[in-house]
Amino acid sequence: DILILDGNSSQVLPMIRTFYKLGHRVSLVSPFMLSAGFFSRYAYKRLVWPNIYDDDNDTLSRLLIYLKNNKTDLVLGLGDKTAHILSKNQKELAQYTKIIVPDYDTFSIAEDKFNTMSFCMDNNIPCPLTFDGENLEIDIVESLITFPVIVKPKRGVGSVGVFKYLAPEMLKRDFEWIKTNFGSVIIQEYIPNEEQYTVEAFCDGESRVKACIVVAKSRF
């Protein structure tokens, strides 16, 4: 039996169909009933956990209760939030099921864009020049980096909260508004390029790549 914590995600439908055809029973968790996965004929159980994305402690508590009362071979988180919960608590969860996520020290580098860029810069891996917007004096930003720049949340997906600024005056005008609405941000060197490439990889418990695809998409 498999439990997927993101029954409302766009990628859940092909996953539960594939698991079903391989002979597995797949149960889904979503914060609401009106979820894509809940309408699938391949779903075995449909669980509504209202606070799954808002309260980590509540989600962990519900998950532990479920695992103690339902034999579950594998738990998957398809989004950043649920993967964070699984990674941070994997030692406790591993008593009851299989968790396929990196250890939290590794995961914390990948889930925070500034941590990722810092790791790259510290290890001479080519990447855009990046500054942490948390303690940065915005009035001196133009002395640190050449415009245009990209401003984006440290954590997030789907280009939500990503802005391009051509001049420092516009960034200074909007900076506090961006932080208020999107949280901690990074300021990054803009790399001119008409295409953006995303790598999607699916690995097993030993970090061996089982499937991998490179996708090109338009970039502003």
MDAnalysis code that builds the backbone (N, CA, C; Angstrom):
import MDAnalysis as mda
import numpy as np

u = mda.Universe.empty(660, n_residues=220, atom_resindex=np.repeat(np.arange(220), 3), trajectory=True)
u.add_TopologyAttr("name", ["N", "CA", "C"] * 220)
u.add_TopologyAttr("resid", np.arange(1, 221))
u.add_TopologyAttr("resname", ["ASP", "ILE", "LEU", "ILE", "LEU", "ASP", "GLY", "ASN", "SER", "SER", "GLN", "VAL", "LEU", "PRO", "MET", "ILE", "ARG", "THR", "PHE", "TYR", "LYS", "LEU", "GLY", "HIS", "ARG", "VAL", "SER", "LEU", "VAL", "SER", "PRO", "PHE", "MET", "LEU", "SER", "ALA", "GLY", "PHE", "PHE", "SER", "ARG", "TYR", "ALA", "TYR", "LYS", "ARG", "LEU", "VAL", "TRP", "PRO", "ASN", "ILE", "TYR", "ASP", "ASP", "ASP", "ASN", "ASP", "THR", "LEU", "SER", "ARG", "LEU", "LEU", "ILE", "TYR", "LEU", "LYS", "ASN", "ASN", "LYS", "THR", "ASP", "LEU", "VAL", "LEU", "GLY", "LEU", "GLY", "ASP", "LYS", "THR", "ALA", "HIS", "ILE", "LEU", "SER", "LYS", "ASN", "GLN", "LYS", "GLU", "LEU", "ALA", "GLN", "TYR", "THR", "LYS", "ILE", "ILE", "VAL", "PRO", "ASP", "TYR", "ASP", "THR", "PHE", "SER", "ILE", "ALA", "GLU", "ASP", "LYS", "PHE", "ASN", "THR", "MET", "SER", "PHE", "CYS", "MET", "ASP", "ASN", "ASN", "ILE", "PRO", "CYS", "PRO", "LEU", "THR", "PHE", "ASP", "GLY", "GLU", "ASN", "LEU", "GLU", "ILE", "ASP", "ILE", "VAL", "GLU", "SER", "LEU", "ILE", "THR", "PHE", "PRO", "VAL", "ILE", "VAL", "LYS", "PRO", "LYS", "ARG", "GLY", "VAL", "GLY", "SER", "VAL", "GLY", "VAL", "PHE", "LYS", "TYR", "LEU", "ALA", "PRO", "GLU", "MET", "LEU", "LYS", "ARG", "ASP", "PHE", "GLU", "TRP", "ILE", "LYS", "THR", "ASN", "PHE", "GLY", "SER", "VAL", "ILE", "ILE", "GLN", "GLU", "TYR", "ILE", "PRO", "ASN", "GLU", "GLU", "GLN", "TYR", "THR", "VAL", "GLU", "ALA", "PHE", "CYS", "ASP", "GLY", "GLU", "SER", "ARG", "VAL", "LYS", "ALA", "CYS", "ILE", "VAL", "VAL", "ALA", "LYS", "SER", "ARG", "PHE"])
u.atoms.positions = np.array([
    [0.834, -1.199, 0.000],
    [0.000, 0.000, 0.000],
    [0.873, 1.254, 0.000],
    [0.430, 2.266, -0.731],
    [1.177, 3.525, -0.873],
    [0.279, 4.676, -0.441],
    [0.853, 5.619, 0.297],
    [0.132, 6.829, 0.706],
    [0.802, 8.031, 0.043],
    [0.031, 8.812, -0.699],
    [0.530, 10.039, -1.333],
    [-0.086, 11.233, -0.629],
    [0.761, 12.158, -0.173],
    [0.302, 13.279, 0.648],
    [-0.200, 14.478, -0.150],
    [-0.114, 14.423, -1.461],
    [-0.530, 15.568, -2.290],
    [-1.584, 15.131, -3.297],
    [-2.724, 14.705, -2.778],
    [-3.788, 14.231, -3.649],
    [-4.416, 15.306, -4.503],
    [-4.103, 16.557, -4.211],
    [-4.639, 17.689, -4.978],
    [-3.644, 18.199, -6.012],
    [-2.493, 17.560, -6.158],
    [-1.462, 18.054, -7.069],
    [-1.730, 17.603, -8.506],
    [-1.155, 18.323, -9.459],
    [-1.369, 18.002, -10.871],
    [-0.688, 16.693, -11.271],
    [0.411, 16.348, -10.604],
    [1.154, 15.155, -11.001],
    [0.628, 13.870, -10.374],
    [-0.382, 13.970, -9.517],
    [-0.834, 12.776, -8.814],
    [-1.564, 11.801, -9.734],
    [-2.265, 12.283, -10.736],
    [-3.081, 11.396, -11.574],
    [-2.260, 10.343, -12.316],
    [-1.199, 10.732, -13.059],
    [-0.407, 9.677, -13.709],
    [0.294, 8.757, -12.718],
    [0.617, 9.260, -11.528],
    [1.309, 8.427, -10.547],
    [0.401, 7.340, -9.994],
    [-0.824, 7.701, -9.610],
    [-1.697, 6.680, -9.030],
    [-2.135, 5.678, -10.103],
    [-2.298, 6.140, -11.328],
    [-2.645, 5.215, -12.415],
    [-1.526, 4.190, -12.629],
    [-0.281, 4.681, -12.651],
    [0.861, 3.792, -12.853],
    [1.021, 2.820, -11.693],
    [0.922, 3.327, -10.468],
    [1.039, 2.441, -9.302],
    [-0.062, 1.381, -9.308],
    [-1.278, 1.777, -9.658],
    [-2.399, 0.842, -9.698],
    [-2.133, -0.275, -10.706],
    [-1.656, 0.083, -11.886],
    [-1.399, -0.909, -12.932],
    [-0.240, -1.832, -12.567],
    [0.607, -1.377, -11.637],
    [1.695, -2.226, -11.149],
    [1.263, -3.108, -9.982],
    [-0.024, -2.968, -9.593],
    [-0.566, -3.838, -8.564],
    [-0.605, -3.259, -7.169],
    [-0.411, -1.936, -7.035],
    [-0.396, -1.308, -5.710],
    [-1.731, -0.622, -5.417],
    [-2.077, -0.568, -4.142],
    [-3.225, 0.238, -3.703],
    [-2.692, 1.594, -3.248],
    [-3.320, 2.656, -3.738],
    [-2.827, 4.004, -3.462],
    [-3.903, 4.811, -2.740],
    [-3.554, 5.313, -1.561],
    [-4.438, 6.212, -0.815],
    [-3.900, 7.629, -0.923],
    [-4.807, 8.591, -0.862],
    [-4.446, 9.988, -1.094],
    [-4.860, 10.873, 0.071],
    [-4.039, 11.894, 0.311],
    [-4.357, 12.924, 1.309],
    [-4.474, 14.262, 0.592],
    [-5.492, 15.035, 0.960],
    [-5.673, 16.372, 0.392],
    [-6.299, 17.263, 1.459],
    [-6.088, 18.590, 1.369],
    [-6.718, 19.482, 2.350],
    [-8.206, 19.697, 2.091],
    [-8.719, 19.215, 0.958],
    [-10.135, 19.400, 0.643],
    [-10.612, 18.287, -0.292],
    [-11.924, 18.108, -0.368],
    [-12.500, 17.030, -1.158],
    [-12.384, 17.280, -2.664],
    [-12.465, 18.556, -3.054],
    [-12.442, 18.879, -4.476],
    [-10.998, 18.832, -4.982],
    [-10.487, 17.619, -5.131],
    [-9.101, 17.403, -5.517],
    [-9.039, 16.470, -6.715],
    [-8.073, 16.713, -7.587],
    [-7.958, 15.921, -8.815],
    [-7.866, 14.430, -8.509],
    [-6.999, 14.079, -7.569],
    [-6.804, 12.671, -7.270],
    [-8.026, 11.985, -6.711],
    [-8.856, 12.725, -5.981],
    [-10.036, 12.127, -5.355],
    [-11.067, 11.662, -6.388],
    [-11.009, 12.201, -7.599],
    [-11.952, 11.818, -8.641],
    [-11.440, 10.642, -9.471],
    [-10.235, 10.199, -9.186],
    [-9.657, 9.090, -9.940],
    [-10.237, 7.753, -9.480],
    [-10.520, 6.882, -10.417],
    [-11.028, 5.550, -10.080],
    [-9.939, 4.661, -9.490],
    [-8.685, 5.123, -9.589],
    [-7.569, 4.320, -9.093],
    [-7.255, 4.578, -7.619],
    [-7.902, 5.559, -7.011],
    [-7.649, 5.865, -5.601],
    [-8.334, 4.835, -4.700],
    [-7.613, 4.354, -3.692],
    [-8.149, 3.350, -2.764],
    [-8.842, 4.032, -1.585],
    [-8.123, 4.932, -0.911],
    [-8.706, 5.714, 0.185],
    [-8.487, 7.191, -0.109],
    [-9.430, 8.023, 0.361],
    [-9.343, 9.472, 0.177],
    [-9.444, 10.127, 1.549],
    [-8.359, 10.764, 1.990],
    [-8.284, 11.324, 3.336],
    [-8.195, 12.842, 3.272],
    [-9.039, 13.526, 4.020],
    [-9.022, 14.986, 4.075],
    [-8.341, 15.423, 5.364],
    [-7.167, 16.050, 5.213],
    [-6.440, 16.654, 6.331],
    [-6.378, 18.150, 6.071],
    [-7.268, 18.938, 6.666],
    [-7.412, 20.362, 6.313],
    [-6.143, 21.195, 6.457],
    [-5.276, 20.835, 7.408],
    [-4.116, 21.679, 7.712],
    [-2.809, 21.128, 7.173],
    [-2.865, 20.271, 6.172],
    [-1.652, 19.583, 5.727],
    [-0.559, 20.542, 5.264],
    [-0.938, 21.705, 4.703],
    [0.061, 22.665, 4.238],
    [0.283, 23.830, 5.205],
    [-0.491, 23.859, 6.285],
    [-0.447, 25.005, 7.196],
    [0.106, 24.679, 8.579],
    [0.065, 23.421, 8.961],
    [0.449, 23.055, 10.326],
    [1.252, 21.756, 10.281],
    [2.576, 21.874, 10.329],
    [3.446, 20.697, 10.239],
    [3.212, 19.721, 11.374],
    [2.999, 20.236, 12.573],
    [2.798, 19.360, 13.729],
    [1.511, 18.555, 13.605],
    [0.452, 19.199, 13.141],
    [-0.820, 18.506, 12.944],
    [-0.685, 17.434, 11.867],
    [0.001, 17.773, 10.776],
    [0.191, 16.812, 9.687],
    [0.996, 15.614, 10.161],
    [2.075, 15.853, 10.903],
    [2.891, 14.758, 11.422],
    [2.080, 13.878, 12.367],
    [1.286, 14.495, 13.225],
    [0.466, 13.737, 14.164],
    [-0.535, 12.845, 13.425],
    [-1.218, 13.419, 12.435],
    [-2.182, 12.639, 11.640],
    [-1.481, 11.496, 10.900],
    [-0.311, 11.799, 10.362],
    [0.417, 10.796, 9.595],
    [0.852, 9.631, 10.483],
    [1.353, 9.926, 11.665],
    [1.783, 8.866, 12.578],
    [0.600, 8.009, 13.019],
    [-0.527, 8.639, 13.309],
    [-1.723, 7.875, 13.692],
    [-2.151, 6.960, 12.552],
    [-2.132, 7.487, 11.328],
    [-2.531, 6.681, 10.172],
    [-1.592, 5.485, 9.995],
    [-0.290, 5.735, 10.074],
    [0.687, 4.672, 9.840],
    [0.624, 3.589, 10.914],
    [0.327, 3.985, 12.149],
    [0.239, 3.007, 13.233],
    [-0.987, 2.101, 13.076],
    [-2.002, 2.584, 12.343],
    [-3.248, 1.831, 12.203],
    [-3.487, 1.277, 10.803],
    [-2.587, 1.596, 9.873],
    [-2.757, 1.129, 8.494],
    [-1.395, 0.724, 7.938],
    [-1.255, -0.541, 7.580],
    [0.007, -1.002, 7.008],
    [0.280, -0.235, 5.716],
    [1.399, 0.470, 5.680],
    [1.741, 1.317, 4.537],
    [3.197, 1.056, 4.156],
    [3.410, 0.644, 2.930],
    [4.758, 0.293, 2.480],
    [5.585, 1.511, 2.079],
    [4.912, 2.571, 1.638],
    [5.628, 3.741, 1.120],
    [4.780, 4.986, 1.290],
    [5.407, 6.073, 1.722],
    [4.748, 7.390, 1.782],
    [5.507, 8.335, 0.866],
    [4.762, 9.026, -0.002],
    [5.366, 9.961, -0.943],
    [4.812, 11.371, -0.732],
    [5.691, 12.346, -0.772],
    [5.290, 13.748, -0.818],
    [5.661, 14.300, -2.181],
    [4.690, 14.829, -2.896],
    [4.948, 15.292, -4.258],
    [5.255, 16.781, -4.327],
    [5.146, 17.480, -3.218],
    [5.402, 18.922, -3.194],
    [6.458, 19.275, -2.175],
    [6.925, 20.523, -2.226],
    [7.981, 20.970, -1.316],
    [7.573, 20.855, 0.153],
    [6.336, 21.224, 0.450],
    [5.887, 21.269, 1.843],
    [5.840, 19.880, 2.455],
    [5.230, 18.939, 1.746],
    [5.121, 17.589, 2.291],
    [6.475, 16.883, 2.300],
    [7.305, 17.145, 1.291],
    [8.650, 16.559, 1.277],
    [9.466, 17.069, 2.470],
    [9.262, 18.345, 2.824],
    [9.929, 18.931, 3.989],
    [9.551, 18.170, 5.267],
    [8.266, 17.910, 5.439],
    [7.793, 17.203, 6.632],
    [8.379, 15.795, 6.689],
    [8.385, 15.102, 5.564],
    [8.910, 13.735, 5.526],
    [10.407, 13.704, 5.813],
    [11.141, 14.655, 5.223],
    [12.591, 14.683, 5.415],
    [12.951, 15.011, 6.869],
    [12.288, 15.994, 7.420],
    [12.606, 16.447, 8.778],
    [12.283, 15.380, 9.822],
    [11.292, 14.532, 9.532],
    [10.837, 13.553, 10.531],
    [11.051, 12.112, 10.066],
    [11.972, 11.911, 9.133],
    [12.077, 10.590, 8.526],
    [12.521, 9.501, 9.505],
    [13.328, 9.828, 10.510],
    [13.759, 8.797, 11.454],
    [12.575, 8.229, 12.227],
    [11.668, 9.108, 12.639],
    [10.481, 8.647, 13.361],
    [9.537, 7.894, 12.435],
    [9.348, 8.420, 11.235],
    [8.427, 7.799, 10.280],
    [8.948, 6.461, 9.766],
    [10.267, 6.333, 9.696],
    [10.871, 5.105, 9.161],
    [10.589, 3.881, 10.028],
    [10.087, 4.088, 11.246],
    [9.702, 2.959, 12.098],
    [8.467, 2.250, 11.553],
    [7.695, 2.965, 10.698],
    [6.407, 2.434, 10.261],
    [6.299, 2.259, 8.747],
    [7.178, 2.892, 7.982],
    [7.014, 2.857, 6.532],
    [8.328, 3.217, 5.845],
    [8.309, 3.174, 4.531],
    [9.470, 3.571, 3.733],
    [9.293, 5.018, 3.302],
    [10.345, 5.823, 3.461],
    [10.338, 7.222, 3.059],
    [11.465, 7.440, 2.058],
    [11.133, 7.989, 0.890],
    [12.163, 8.230, -0.127],
    [12.408, 9.733, -0.230],
    [13.218, 10.233, 0.687],
    [13.627, 11.640, 0.665],
    [15.064, 11.713, 1.179],
    [15.798, 12.770, 0.814],
    [17.159, 12.926, 1.353],
    [17.115, 13.220, 2.852],
    [18.253, 13.036, 3.517],
    [18.342, 13.445, 4.917],
    [18.130, 14.953, 5.000],
    [17.730, 15.415, 6.184],
    [17.288, 16.810, 6.291],
    [18.420, 17.812, 6.052],
    [19.643, 17.470, 6.413],
    [20.762, 18.379, 6.158],
    [20.927, 18.638, 4.668],
    [20.760, 17.585, 3.873],
    [20.842, 17.730, 2.413],
    [19.609, 18.437, 1.868],
    [18.450, 18.038, 2.372],
    [17.194, 18.621, 1.888],
    [17.130, 20.120, 2.152],
    [17.636, 20.564, 3.303],
    [17.570, 21.984, 3.660],
    [18.399, 22.848, 2.716],
    [19.401, 22.260, 2.081],
    [20.169, 23.001, 1.070],
    [19.337, 23.164, -0.192],
    [18.635, 22.101, -0.564],
    [17.883, 22.119, -1.824],
    [16.582, 22.909, -1.742],
    [15.946, 22.940, -0.568],
    [14.628, 23.569, -0.490],
    [14.701, 25.093, -0.369],
    [15.861, 25.619, -0.020],
    [16.058, 27.061, 0.130],
    [16.991, 27.547, -0.967],
    [16.501, 28.441, -1.827],
    [17.282, 28.854, -2.999],
    [18.591, 29.548, -2.621],
    [18.602, 30.282, -1.510],
    [19.859, 30.906, -1.121],
    [20.859, 29.865, -0.630],
    [20.375, 28.874, 0.106],
    [21.268, 27.794, 0.530],
    [21.835, 27.046, -0.675],
    [20.994, 26.847, -1.683],
    [21.450, 26.161, -2.899],
    [22.536, 26.970, -3.599],
    [22.281, 28.273, -3.778],
    [23.259, 29.117, -4.456],
    [24.537, 29.278, -3.633],
    [24.398, 29.340, -2.312],
    [25.577, 29.435, -1.456],
    [26.434, 28.181, -1.590],
    [25.783, 27.034, -1.635],
    [26.515, 25.778, -1.819],
    [27.271, 25.797, -3.146],
    [26.597, 26.271, -4.196],
    [27.254, 26.345, -5.513],
    [28.439, 27.307, -5.486],
    [28.244, 28.499, -4.926],
    [29.315, 29.487, -4.900],
    [30.491, 29.017, -4.049],
    [30.199, 28.335, -2.939],
    [31.256, 27.841, -2.059],
    [32.061, 26.710, -2.691],
    [31.433, 26.004, -3.652],
    [32.085, 24.857, -4.267],
    [32.442, 25.095, -5.739],
    [32.496, 26.383, -6.116],
    [32.914, 26.769, -7.469],
    [32.066, 26.128, -8.566],
    [30.777, 25.958, -8.279],
    [29.827, 25.474, -9.285],
    [29.210, 26.699, -9.952],
    [29.313, 26.837, -11.280],
    [28.794, 28.033, -11.949],
    [27.325, 28.279, -11.625],
    [27.011, 29.516, -11.222],
    [25.644, 29.887, -10.890],
    [25.545, 31.402, -10.899],
    [24.346, 31.962, -10.965],
    [24.199, 33.419, -10.901],
    [24.678, 33.972, -9.562],
    [25.317, 35.137, -9.592],
    [25.693, 35.829, -8.364],
    [24.416, 36.087, -7.562],
    [24.433, 35.723, -6.283],
    [23.207, 35.748, -5.491],
    [23.455, 36.363, -4.122],
    [22.499, 37.203, -3.680],
    [22.579, 37.821, -2.362],
    [21.309, 37.511, -1.567],
    [21.485, 37.339, -0.265],
    [20.362, 37.117, 0.637],
    [19.683, 38.455, 0.907],
    [18.411, 38.556, 0.581],
    [17.693, 39.803, 0.776],
    [17.261, 40.048, 2.209],
    [17.468, 39.059, 3.093],
    [16.968, 39.170, 4.455],
    [17.637, 40.304, 5.220],
    [18.971, 40.378, 5.169],
    [19.696, 41.396, 5.928],
    [20.430, 42.384, 5.020],
    [20.028, 42.427, 3.781],
    [20.693, 43.285, 2.804],
    [20.169, 44.719, 2.902],
    [21.082, 45.680, 2.919],
    [20.683, 47.086, 2.862],
    [20.352, 47.410, 1.414],
    [19.080, 47.556, 1.133],
    [18.634, 47.688, -0.241],
    [19.199, 48.934, -0.919],
    [19.552, 49.943, -0.137],
    [20.076, 51.183, -0.717],
    [21.448, 50.999, -1.351],
    [22.162, 49.932, -0.991],
    [23.498, 49.739, -1.558],
    [23.538, 48.592, -2.567],
    [22.361, 48.054, -2.917],
    [22.339, 46.875, -3.777],
    [22.986, 47.129, -5.134],
    [22.855, 48.362, -5.646],
    [23.412, 48.649, -6.974],
    [24.939, 48.640, -6.969],
    [25.556, 48.747, -5.786],
    [27.015, 48.668, -5.718],
    [27.506, 47.226, -5.643],
    [26.569, 46.297, -5.454],
    [26.936, 44.888, -5.303],
    [26.695, 44.058, -6.547],
    [25.720, 44.490, -7.355],
    [25.309, 43.660, -8.475],
    [24.877, 44.543, -9.643],
    [25.084, 44.071, -10.838],
    [24.718, 44.821, -12.034],
    [23.268, 44.535, -12.421],
    [22.536, 45.565, -12.727],
    [21.143, 45.406, -13.160],
    [21.109, 45.132, -14.654],
    [20.050, 44.388, -15.111],
    [18.856, 43.919, -14.395],
    [19.155, 42.767, -13.441],
    [18.225, 42.600, -12.474],
    [18.347, 41.520, -11.503],
    [17.024, 40.762, -11.411],
    [17.118, 39.568, -10.855],
    [15.928, 38.766, -10.565],
    [15.743, 38.718, -9.047],
    [14.517, 38.958, -8.608],
    [14.168, 38.846, -7.193],
    [13.148, 37.717, -7.062],
    [13.404, 36.784, -6.147],
    [12.487, 35.642, -5.994],
    [12.491, 35.165, -4.549],
    [11.408, 34.513, -4.117],
    [11.365, 33.958, -2.760],
    [12.414, 32.861, -2.584],
    [12.908, 32.723, -1.360],
    [13.850, 31.648, -1.083],
    [13.199, 30.288, -1.268],
    [11.926, 30.229, -0.963],
    [11.202, 28.974, -1.111],
    [9.953, 29.227, -1.954],
    [9.715, 28.350, -2.890],
    [8.537, 28.508, -3.731],
    [8.713, 27.769, -5.039],
    [7.593, 27.614, -5.752],
    [7.594, 26.907, -7.026],
    [6.744, 27.663, -8.036],
    [6.877, 27.289, -9.299],
    [6.006, 27.823, -10.343],
    [6.199, 29.283, -10.655],
    [7.369, 29.845, -10.358],
    [7.670, 31.253, -10.647],
    [6.767, 32.227, -9.890],
    [6.122, 31.767, -8.831],
    [5.301, 32.659, -8.001],
    [6.221, 33.595, -7.220],
    [5.982, 34.904, -7.345],
    [6.781, 35.882, -6.631],
    [8.124, 36.184, -7.263],
    [8.296, 35.809, -8.532],
    [9.551, 36.076, -9.243],
    [9.396, 37.358, -10.063],
    [10.332, 38.299, -9.866],
    [10.248, 39.591, -10.546],
    [11.598, 39.943, -11.167],
    [11.536, 40.612, -12.299],
    [12.737, 41.120, -12.960],
    [12.749, 42.641, -12.829],
    [13.893, 43.196, -12.369],
    [14.007, 44.637, -12.201],
    [15.138, 45.175, -13.064],
    [14.800, 46.198, -13.838],
    [15.769, 46.783, -14.763],
    [16.628, 47.845, -14.103],
    [16.118, 48.462, -13.030],
    [16.837, 49.565, -12.387],
    [16.660, 49.496, -10.878],
    [17.643, 49.951, -10.101],
    [17.568, 49.874, -8.631],
    [16.418, 50.673, -8.034],
    [16.031, 51.768, -8.681],
    [14.955, 52.595, -8.130],
    [13.656, 51.795, -8.010],
    [13.346, 51.002, -9.034],
    [12.114, 50.212, -9.019],
    [12.176, 49.122, -7.942],
    [13.346, 48.524, -7.777],
    [13.496, 47.496, -6.753],
    [13.344, 48.093, -5.355],
    [13.961, 49.234, -5.112],
    [13.845, 49.896, -3.807],
    [12.391, 50.235, -3.500],
    [11.656, 50.629, -4.517],
    [10.244, 50.988, -4.346],
    [9.404, 49.782, -3.908],
    [9.713, 48.592, -4.482],
    [8.866, 47.418, -4.270],
    [9.387, 46.435, -3.226],
    [10.591, 46.639, -2.731],
    [11.266, 45.595, -1.971],
    [10.485, 45.160, -0.728],
    [10.026, 46.091, 0.068],
    [9.306, 45.742, 1.294],
    [7.979, 45.052, 0.968],
    [7.335, 45.497, -0.108],
    [6.072, 44.867, -0.535],
    [6.302, 43.410, -0.915],
    [7.389, 43.132, -1.635],
    [7.701, 41.758, -2.041],
    [7.920, 40.881, -0.811],
    [8.692, 41.373, 0.150],
    [8.973, 40.578, 1.341],
    [7.707, 40.347, 2.165],
    [6.843, 41.355, 2.224],
    [5.598, 41.215, 2.977],
    [4.696, 40.151, 2.365],
    [4.665, 40.099, 1.039],
    [3.745, 39.197, 0.342],
    [4.323, 37.822, 0.034],
    [5.658, 37.721, -0.066],
    [6.255, 36.451, -0.486],
    [7.310, 35.916, 0.479],
    [7.576, 36.628, 1.571],
    [8.541, 36.155, 2.548],
    [9.976, 36.481, 2.165],
    [10.923, 35.774, 2.769],
    [12.344, 36.019, 2.523],
    [12.685, 35.804, 1.054],
    [13.547, 36.691, 0.526],
    [13.853, 36.639, -0.901],
    [15.364, 36.628, -1.132],
    [15.723, 36.316, -2.366],
    [17.096, 36.480, -2.829],
    [17.105, 37.470, -3.988],
    [18.243, 38.140, -4.154],
    [18.461, 39.025, -5.305],
    [19.571, 38.393, -6.127],
    [19.290, 38.215, -7.400],
    [20.141, 37.368, -8.215],
    [20.520, 38.042, -9.533],
    [21.726, 37.787, -9.957],
    [22.192, 38.232, -11.266],
    [21.267, 37.684, -12.355],
    [20.892, 38.528, -13.294],
    [20.053, 38.085, -14.403],
    [20.924, 37.487, -15.498],
    [20.605, 36.265, -15.898],
    [21.338, 35.579, -16.958],
    [20.485, 35.589, -18.218],
    [20.858, 36.371, -19.240],
    [20.052, 36.415, -20.465],
    [19.985, 35.039, -21.128],
    [18.790, 34.597, -21.383],
    [18.597, 33.284, -21.997],
    [17.138, 33.153, -22.387],
    [16.885, 32.684, -23.575],
    [15.512, 32.564, -24.037],
    [14.840, 31.298, -23.537],
    [15.627, 30.336, -23.076],
    [15.042, 29.088, -22.615],
    [15.540, 28.742, -21.213],
    [14.697, 28.058, -20.485],
    [15.042, 27.559, -19.152],
    [14.918, 26.038, -19.186],
    [15.837, 25.372, -18.529],
    [15.816, 23.920, -18.526],
    [15.547, 23.405, -17.112],
    [14.630, 22.477, -17.026],
    [14.298, 21.840, -15.761],
    [14.630, 20.354, -15.848],
    [15.280, 19.855, -14.824],
    [15.610, 18.433, -14.768],
    [14.702, 17.763, -13.742],
    [13.969, 16.756, -14.185],
    [13.101, 15.986, -13.294],
    [13.699, 14.587, -13.155],
    [14.024, 14.195, -11.931],
    [14.627, 12.888, -11.705],
    [13.865, 12.138, -10.620],
    [13.675, 10.850, -10.833],
    [13.037, 9.988, -9.836],
    [14.065, 8.955, -9.405],
    [14.390, 8.948, -8.108],
    [15.443, 8.076, -7.589],
    [14.867, 7.086, -6.579],
    [15.575, 5.971, -6.399],
    [15.140, 5.001, -5.408],
    [15.759, 5.320, -4.049],
    [15.582, 4.418, -3.094],
    [16.059, 4.658, -1.740],
    [17.558, 4.734, -1.608],
    [18.277, 4.281, -2.623],
    [19.733, 4.351, -2.624],
    [20.250, 5.496, -3.494],
    [19.339, 6.421, -3.848],
    [19.669, 7.588, -4.678],
    [20.101, 7.212, -6.095],
    [19.706, 6.035, -6.549],
    [19.969, 5.631, -7.928],
    [18.853, 6.169, -8.814],
    [19.230, 6.815, -9.905],
    [18.241, 7.415, -10.803],
    [17.487, 6.313, -11.542],
    [16.163, 6.314, -11.402],
    [15.317, 5.330, -12.081],
    [14.669, 5.910, -13.331],
    [14.446, 7.204, -13.325],
    [13.893, 7.893, -14.500],
    [14.332, 9.357, -14.454],
    [14.640, 9.919, -15.614],
    [15.109, 11.300, -15.651],
    [14.734, 11.936, -16.988],
    [14.313, 13.194, -16.941],
    [13.946, 13.898, -18.159],
    [14.373, 15.365, -18.032],
    [14.839, 15.939, -19.129],
    [15.202, 17.354, -19.182],
    [14.153, 18.068, -20.031],
    [13.575, 19.126, -19.476],
    [12.486, 19.848, -20.151],
    [12.930, 21.279, -20.427],
    [12.753, 21.731, -21.660],
    [13.017, 23.128, -22.019],
    [11.709, 23.895, -22.000],
    [11.715, 25.107, -21.424],
    [10.515, 25.919, -21.383],
    [10.878, 27.386, -21.528],
    [9.909, 28.177, -21.891],
    [10.146, 29.604, -22.111],
    [10.500, 30.277, -20.808],
    [11.366, 31.288, -20.896],
    [11.761, 32.041, -19.725],
    [11.666, 33.525, -20.056],
    [11.176, 34.313, -19.054],
    [11.058, 35.743, -19.334],
    [12.412, 36.403, -19.212],
])
